[in-house]
Amino acid sequence: MPYGDKPDIVRDKSAELYEKAKQYFPGGVNSPVRAFKSVYGTPLFIEKGDGCRLWDADGNEFIDFCCSWGPLILGHNHPKIKEKIIEVMQNGLTFGAPTALESELAELIIKNNKYIEKIRFTSSGTEAVMSAIRLARGVTKRDKIIKFEGCYHGHTDALLVKAGSGLVTFGETSSAGIPKAYADETIVISLNDKEAVKAAFEQFKDQISCVIIEPVPANNGLLLQDKDFLQYLREICDENCALLIFDEVISGFRVGFDGAAGYYDIKPDIITYGKIIGGGLPVGAYGASAAIMSNISPEGSVYQAGTLSGNPVAMAGGIAQLTELAKAGFYKELNTKTEDFTNAIQRYASSKSYKFKVFRIGSIFWFAFTDLEKVQTSEAIDPKSMEKFKLMHRELLNRGIYLGPSGYEVGFVSAAHSKLDLEKAKRAIFECLDIVFRNK
């Protein structure tokens, strides 16, 4: 396929490191999307990040819109986070015992979030979601759960499923190694389909423990839902004594300090959070009312544990980061900056009549090669459009702009992106759009 006039970046060192990594790791990576299978070229091996920039092993410099898949809302290597982490590390890295730092971070979260009263830290977002599902089942004494096609909740067995055929369907495993019995407890429904949700509750009356959704679905495109649909989920859960879980591993502390729950002003029963509460270090959390959380061991009978839960270094990173996020005006400034950036890109694409849309919420954005005004379900994404993203990704790398290596992934703007950075990125994106549509 023909492409632009800029030569491809040199990846010799990255290619060498990739060949070595393939000797040790399946596919040469420790998380599948890093293998660059959906885009051109060898995976980039990153050596350094600072502010809004990344440098790879070959010395290539990029303006980064991946931000470690979202949590680096302050950018890479933020001085206050680094300072706090180094201070705490002087006293040790892990104890497997309580520290005051856990309560300090929990207080910071709960005092600024009216939707939860108690919290439990975990080591990842996947672990937080797994624990939230177990909690919902323990509280309701029911086994079945409802999830939505196009929402990703980590690689937990019961949630790593896709939709089968039919309006209301049991999930089909989307990974080898998941027993059919696990998938059979998960009902998978298309997003934005009230009738299917209603039918599921009627068909499986008094069997559904919870409905879990990304209130801002951002793992399979940015499938922004109407508030009306999220409110409907709240109401039908109440009517059927089921719990509503908001998976805010991406949207939590991104669209606002109190996440999508605050953005839409809808109170879920349980909320899960991810790495953003650790300043980028491995951490997750789930929270709910004091009554629901009282079911967690050692207070209640729902067991969940972890040696690294509440790890002091991760707590230190979280305290430093969330202290910055809690400052007056932080989100207004960040979200306005993102809005100006994405609006300019959309204006350019529209002026050229390109079949291209930029979807945005808060400081999260997604480039979609579509002419649809709304993309609210995974079925609405044209798989063929990913060929255009593939070309755009290569051309952006050649111009020093880094996006996640998949057209289904979203991008993020951080507080470290300056107006000059965003202006440079815009110009590069304009050039790349011209190339993509010149070669359509």
Secondary structure by P-SEA (a helix, b strand, c coil): ccccccccccaaaaaaaaaaaaacccccccccccccccccccccccccccccccccccccccccccccccccccccccaaaaaaaaaaaccccccccccaaaaaaaaaaaaaccccccccccccaaaaaaaaaaaaaaaacccbbbbbcccccccccccccccccccccccccccccccaaaaaabbbbccccaaaaaaaaaaaccccccccccccccccccccccaaaaaaaaaaaaaacbbbbbcccccccccccccccccccccccbbbbccccccccccccccccccccccccccccbbbbbcccccaaaaaaaaaaaaaaaccaaaaaaaaaaaaaaaaaaaaaaaacccbbbbbcccbbbbbccccccccccccccccaaaaaaaaaaaaaaacccccccccbbbbbcccccaaaaaaaaaaaaaaaaaaaaac
